[in-house]
Amino acid sequence: MAAARIILLAFLVLIFLSAAACAPPASPQTLPAPVSHVQTQQPAPTSAAAPTATSLPGPVEPEPGATFQELAQQQYGNRLIEWVEIPALNLRAPAAAMGWEAAEWQSPDALVGWASNSALPDEQTGNVILYGHNNIHSSVFRDLAELKSGDRIQLQTGEATWTYQVDAVKILSAQNEQEESEAYAAYFKQTYAPRLTLISCWPPTNNTHRVIVINYPVLE
């Protein structure tokens, strides 16, 4: 049963990667259905056993008449990520909460999108997932693959600024679903140690690969 869930999660992650940061603006983006539901923002272990990563919690549809950003603002207030700054790329960009519309993943357009079923930076656990386009709109994450280990990334909320350090930059093919699906899934799981994951397509001239940047908090 556990193996079947991992395979299903991996397949759904590939669907997400094919759409979330690379689709043209006229094409809505497909939201992968969650494998299992856990409480949003608090993936706490339920026993004394060693914790393991969980899949992402399921989507929350916005109330009629309310945008997803408004819904997120009501729920999280000043905890939301407002700006993303990457000095090594000379990048400072606004961020917004991204959710679902009729079961389709929202495009961040010119912004950096925060996957609202991931963690927020003020939490002691969880995987903060940010994604952006590489060759349409503002191409905000065009140069993501140029980051190197040790580069700093800052997330500014309405309450504080949170600093992360690049640990690894991964370039994964998007051409072979069977071989790559499990590799992708590992980066999208929730974690019990705080982590920041940045995602986009690569290279800037097309979308044949995905770039995934893994970052951990700087303890100062």
N, C-alpha and C positions, 0 to 999 in steps of 0.2 A: 504493500500500500504506500509506504513512504517513497519507494523508488518511482512509483507511478506519479505521485504528486510532484516529484522533482522534474520528471520528464515533461509533465504538463506545464509546470511553471516555466521551464526553459523555453518551450514552444511559444507561450504567451509573451514572454519577454522579447523574443525575436519580432513578434508582431508589433510590440511597442516601439522597438528600435527602428523598425522600418518606417514608422510614421511620425514619431514624436518630434524629432528635430530636423526633419529633412523634407517633408512634403510641401508642395507648392501651396500658396495661400488659398487657392480655390478648392483644394481637396481636403475634406475633413479628415481628422486623424483618428485611427481606430484605438479604442481603449481595450487593453487585455482584461478579460474577466479575472478577478482574484481567485487564487487557488484556495485560500482559507482566510477567514476573517479574524483579525486580532484588533484589540482596542487601539484606535488611532493615537499616536504620539506616546503611548506607554506600553511598549512591548516587554513587560516585566515577566520574569520567570514565575511559574506557579508552584514550584517546589524547590527544595534545597539542592536538587541535582544541578549539575553544570548546565548553564543556559546554552541554547543553540539558536541560530538565526531563524526568524520566521519569514513567511512571505508578507508582502505588503497588505495592509488592510484594504477593504473594499471602498469604492467610490461613494461619495455623498452628493446626491443631486441638489442643486440650488433650489430654493423655494421659488414658486412662480413670481415673476416680476423682479427678482433679485439677481444681480450678476454674481458669478462665483467669487470675485474679489470682494464684493460686499459681504457675502456669506462668510468668507474667511476672516474678514475684518471683524465681524461680529463675534466670531468664535475665538480668535486668537489675539485681536487687538494689536498692541505695540510689539508683540512677539514676532510678527511677520517680518520676513526679510524684505527690506526696501531697496538696498543697493548691493551690488557685487563689484568688488574692486580687485583687479589682478595687476599689480604694478609691472610685472615682467612683460605683460602684453600691452601696457599702457591702456588698460581697459577699466572703465567705470561705467556700469550700466544699471538701470533700474530693473527691479525684479517684481514679479507678480505671481500670486497663487493661481495655479492652473488646475482646473477640474474637468468635469464632463458635461457634455450637452448631447442629450439623446444617445447616451452610451458611446459617444465619440470623444476622443482626447482633444483638448483644446490646443491650438497652436499658440506659442508665445509671441508670434509675429516679431516685432523689433526688440522685445524684452527678453530677459532671462526668466524662464519659467521654473517655479518651485512646484514639484510634484506634491500635491497636497495630501497624498496618502503616505508621505514620507515624514521624517522627523524635522524638528526645528532646532536651530543652533543652541538654544538655551537649555536643552535637555541633556541629561547625563548619559542617555543611551540613544541609539537609533542612527539611521543612515539618512542624511540630508541629501536629497536628489535634486539637482538643478540641470536644466537642459536648454539649449538654444540652437538657432539655425546657423548654418555655416556658409550658405551661399544665396540666401534670399532675405528679403527685408533688410535689417541692419547687418546681417551676417555676424551677429554679436560674438559667436564662438568660432569664428573662422580660423583663428590661430591657436586654438586650444592645444593642438598636438605639439606646439613649440615649447610648452612648459617643461621644466626640468625638476628633478628631485631637489627639494629645498626651497623652491619658489613659494612665495606667500600668497594667500588668498584671504580677503577680508569680506565678511558678511555683516552688513549693517542693518540692525533692526531698529525699531522705535525706542528700544531700551538700552542697547549696547552694541559694541562692535566685537565680532568674534573672528579670531585669526586662525587660519589653518595653514599647514605646510604640505606641499606636494610630496607624496610618497612614491607614486608610480604613474606612468602614462602608458596606456595600452592601446594598440591599434588592432582591431579585430575585423576580420572579413565579414561581409554581410552577404556573401554569395552562396555559402553552403549551410543551409539551415540545420541539417542533421549534425554536422560536426561542430558548429559554433553555438548551438542553443544552450547547452549546459554552461559554457564559458560565460555567456551573457548573463544567465540567470544568477550566477554567483555575485555579480556586482549590484543587483537590484534587491537583494534580500535585506530585510531589516537586521540590525546588529545590536548587540548589547554593549558595545563600546562605541562612543561617538565617532562618526565618520562623515565626510563630505564627498559626494560623487558627482562629477561634472560629465555631461554627455553631449556629444554632437556627432554629426556625420563628418566624413573625411574621405578624400582630400577636398579642398575648396572648389575644385573643378568638377567634381561629381560626388556621388553618394555611395560608392562601392564598399566603403568601410565605415566603422564607427570608432571614434576616439573616446576613451573613458579615462578620466583622471581621478585617481584615488588620493584623498587628502585626510590628514588627521589633525586634531586641534593642537595648537601651540600652547604649552603650559608655561606661563611666565609669571 
